[in-house]
Amino acid sequence: MKKLIQKSGLPFEVIGEAHNGVTTLEDIKTLKPDVLFTDIRMPGLSGLEVMSYISEHQFATKVVLISGYAEFEYARQAMLCGAFDYLLKPIQQETLNKTLSRLRNELEPAASETSEDTMENATITDLSTAGTSLFKKILAYIQEHDTEELSLTSLAEMYNISSSRLSTLIKKELGLSFSEYITARRMQKAKELLKDDSRSIEEIANAVGYHDYFYFTKVFKKTQGISPSKYRKSL
C-alpha cells in the first residue's frame, strides 16, 4: 500500500501504520490522519468496528476499507457504516489512483473552508447546503427509529419534502433504496442479538421490527443467505 500510494504521484503521505484494530484507534487519536486504509478483518477490532468508532466520535478521518473477500455483504456494511470506498485485494495501481483522486477532490475544498457548518456538509456532494442539512436530520431520525413502523411517505410529510425527492436523496447518498437501508440496519441488529442464546428468535424478530416470525426468517435468509437459527449455530 505504501509503495502504491507513493507511486500514485498524488499529494498523500503515509504517516503511520498499525497491525491491529486497537493500536489503529490509538494512532488515529494522536496522528489525526485525513485518510485511513484498513483491512476489514484485523486482530482486536475489525475495520468496521474501527470505522464505527471514528463515526461515533466524529473524527474527520475518511475510511477506505480493504478486503480479500469479494462479497456483497461486506461492501454493503462498509457503505452503510460510512466508508468512503471499498477496495478488493489485490489492489491495482489504477484502482487506488482513482480512489486517491476522489479523496483529494473532497479534502482540498474542505480544507479551504472556514465555516464549521460548511465543513460538515462538504462530504455530501451535489446537494444544496439546506438539502444536506435536511438529509442529515432525516437520516438521524431513520437510524433512531429503524425498528419502528416507518414509511417513505410519512417521513416525507414529516420533513415537508416530496416522497420522490426523499427517495432520490437516500438512493444517491446511501446507494440503497429506503426499504433496503431499513432492512440492512435491522438485519445487522438481528445478527448482534443472535449472539445472545437467552433470547428466542421470535423475540429478536420483534426487537428489530418484525412482528411476523416467518416473514423475519424469510427476509433474514434472503439477505444473509442463511436462516437465523443456522446463523446462530455458526457463531
N, C-alpha and C positions, 0 to 999 in steps of 0.2 A: 504493500500500500504506500509506504513512504517513497519508494522509487517511482511508482506510478504518479504520485502527486508532484514529485519533483520534475518528472518528465513532461508533465502537462504544460509547463510554461506559464501557468496561471499564478496570480499572486497569493498563494497559500503556503504557509509554513507549518510543519509538524512541530508542535511544542510539547508533546508528551505522549507516552504510551502506558497502557495498563494491561495486566494479564488476567484480571478477573473483575467482576461487577462491583465488588466492594471498593477496591482501590480506584476504579473508574470514577465512582462518586466522589471520593476524596480529592482526586485530581481536578474534577470539574469545579469543585468549590474553590480550590486555590488558583487554578490556572485560568478559569473562566473562558474556555475556548469558544470561538464563533461556531465551530462545527465539530461534531463528534461522529466518527465512523465506528460502529460497534457490531460485533457478531451478535446474532440473536441468542445463540447458546454460549454461555460462559459460566465458569465456576462462581459460586457465591450468589450472584444475581444475574438474571438473564438480561439481554439487551432491551427487551420490552419493559422489564421492571426498572431498569436504569432510566429509560425514556419516560416512564410514568412518574418517577421521582423528579426528573427535570421539569416536567409539565406542572406537577403539583406545587413545586417550589418556585415556579415562574422564572427559571433560568432562561436567558436569551439564546442558549445554545441550540443550534439546529442539528437534528439527528438523522444520519443516514444508516439504515440497518443493513446488515450483510448476512447472507445465509447460503449454505450449500444445498439447501433443500428447496427445490422448485415446487413449492406447494402454495396454492392459492390462500389457504388459511393463514399462513404466516404473513403474506403480503397484506391480506385484509386486516389482520390485527395490527400490523405496523401502521397502516394508514389511519385506522380508527384511533390509534394512540397518538397520532400527530406526526408521524415520521415525515421528513422532507422527501426522502426517496428510499427505495428498497432495491438493493443490488444482489445479484446471484453470483456465487463463486463458480468458476474462476473469473475474476473481474478483468474486463478488457480495457485497454487504454482509452479507446474511443468512447466507451460507455461512461467511464469515470470522468473524462473530459467534459462530456455533456452535463453530467451532474454538477461538476465544479463550476461550469459556466453559469448554470442556473443559480447556484449558490451565490456566485459573485454578483449576479444581477440583483439578487434580493438583498444582499448585505451592503453593497455600496450605496444604494439610495437610502437605506435605513440609517447608515452611518452619518449621512449629511443632514438628517432631520434633527431638530432640537425639541420639538413638542413630544411629550411623553405619549399623548393620545395618538399622534401620528405614528410613533414608533410601534405602538401596539397594533395598529391597523395595517402597517406596511407588509405584514406577512400574508395578508389576503389580497390577492391582486384582482384587477379588473372590476372592482366594486367601488361605489362612492363611499366616502367616509361614513355617511349616515347609514348606508346599506350594510357596511361592515359591522358597525356597532350593533345594528339591529340583529344581524345574523348571529353574533356572539351571544346576545341575550336569548335568542330563540334556542340556540344550541345548548346553552347552560340549562335552560328550562327542560329541554328534552332529556338531558343527562340526569337531571334530578327526578324526573317523573317517568322514566322509561319503563317502569314495571306497571304503570297505571294505564287506564284506557286513554290512548292518545290518537288523534286523527289529524291528518294534514289540514283538513277544513277547519277544525276547531282551533288549531294553532294559528292558522292564517287570520281567522276572525279575531283572536286574542291580541294579535300584534298588528292588526289593520293592514294586512298585506294580502294580495291575491294568492290563491292556492297554487296557481301555475308558477308565479314568481318565486314562491317559497320552495316549491318542488325543484325549480331550476337552480336556486341557490344551494340547496342541500346536495343535489347531484354534482354540482360544479365543485363545491368545497370538500366534499367527503368522498366523492367517487362512487357513492351508493345512493340508491333511492331512499326515501323516507322509511318505508317499511323494511328495507334491507338493513338500514342502520339500526332501527329498533330491534330487529331480530338478532343482529350480530351482538349488540350490547346484552340482550337477555341471555343469549347462549353463553357468552363469556361469564356472566354471573352464575349461570346454572352450573358451568364446569367448576367454578370455585366452590359452590355449595355442595357439589357431589363428592368433594373430598371429605365431607363430614358424614360418616357412616350412621350417625344417630338420626339423621333426617331422611325420611322416606322420599322417594322420587316424586310422589304426588305432592308432598309438602313443598318441595323445591319448585315444582311446576307452578304452584300458586304464588310462591315467593317472587318469582321472576315475571309474573303477569299472565300466566296461562291457567285458566280455571277448568280447562278440559285436559285431563291427564293424557288421553290418547292423542290429542292434537299436539300437545307438547312433545310427546315421544316422536311423533311423525316429523315435526319441524327439526328437532334435535338430530334425528338420524339423517334427514335430508341435508342439513347444513354441515354436520360434523362427520358424516359417513359411518356413524356407529350409534347404536342405541344408548340411552342414558345408563342403563344397567351394565352394559358391556364396557362403557367408558369408565364407570366406577370400578369395575373389576380390573381394568387395565392400569389403574393408578398404583 
